[in-house]
Every structure is written in C-alpha cells, then in structure tokens.
C-alpha cells in the first residue's frame, strides 16, 4: 500500500481507490482507467470466502485504502453506502491500530448509537440490518491509522 499513489480525500483522510467510476444519480458505473484490484489483496479475498457462508460468493466491486490521521481531524460522517453498486455487504479491515465504527439510526424519540470496536488486524462485516438500516461512521475521536473498506 505504501508504494501506491495516495490522494487527499475529504475529512482529513488520504486514500487509494480501486474501482469503477460511479455515477450515483444515474446508477451507472464506468471502468474508465480501472485496471483491477490490487494484487496484494487477492489472498485476502480468497481467505474471506472461507470465513462465513454469507461470504462464499464474495467478489469485490471496489477496494479503498483509507488512512486516518487523527491530528487532521480524520473521520467519516454517518452514511449508507449505495446498494445498487456495492450489494449486500460492506467490510472494513483495521490494519495498524484499533478503531471504533459507530452504527446509528434516528428514531422519533432519539438518536441511537452503537459503537463497534474494531481491533487492529480484524475484519468487520456489515450486512442485513447493520448494512441497510443503520448508518455507519467513524468519529474523529476514534479515527486511527489505516482502515481498508471493501464493499461488494
């Protein structure tokens, strides 16, 4: 990852993006200059398929290497990832340090938040209710080092 080309992203992050260019309004994706997933990820993809039944048909659509620098206020605002392109699961792999992803939903009475600890070198898979009914975010106070997001 270190040898790749990092670009500055929103919210104090740097990223490397491997995936098609997406037009979310038209729900279309174009390959453009997309040359495929990084080779370093292939053993990881194969290992994921053996982890749980829901992951047997795993085929990545996009891979993001995200670097969070706490001193720059790095974070991700609460959001849903689009279903039409990324499908049933969103995965996050915390590489260098522990982090916390916050799942949230607003009810008529209040904001419900569920903090999910992501220890270094662990994989978090969001599917079902956590994928489709709860927004996910990484708050500034929990943003540390590198997280890899792998939607499919």
C-alpha positions, 0 to 999 in steps of 0.5 A: 500500500505504501508504494501506491499513489495516495490522494487527499480525500475529504475529512482529513483522510488520504486514500487509494481507490480501486474501482469503477467510476460511479455515477450515483444519480444515474446508477451507472458505473464506468471502468474508465482507467480501472485496471483491477484490484490490487494484487496484494489483496487477492489472498485476502479475498480468497481467505474471506470466502472461507470465513462465513457462508454469507461470504462464499460468493464474495467478489469485490466491486471496489477496494479503498485504502483509507488512512486516518490521521487523527491530528487532521481531524480524520473521520467519516460522517454517518452514511449508507453506502449505495446498494445498487453498486456495492450489494449486500455487504460492506467490510472494513479491515483495521490494519495498524491500530484499533478503531471504533465504527459507530452504527446509528439510526434516528428514531422519533424519540432519539438518536441511537448509537452503537459503537463497534470496536474494531481491533487492529488486524480484524475484519468487520462485516456489515450486512442485513440490518447493520448494512441497510438500516443503520448508518455507519461512521467513524468519529474523529475521536476514534479515527486511527491509522489505516482502515481498508473498506471493501464493499461488494 
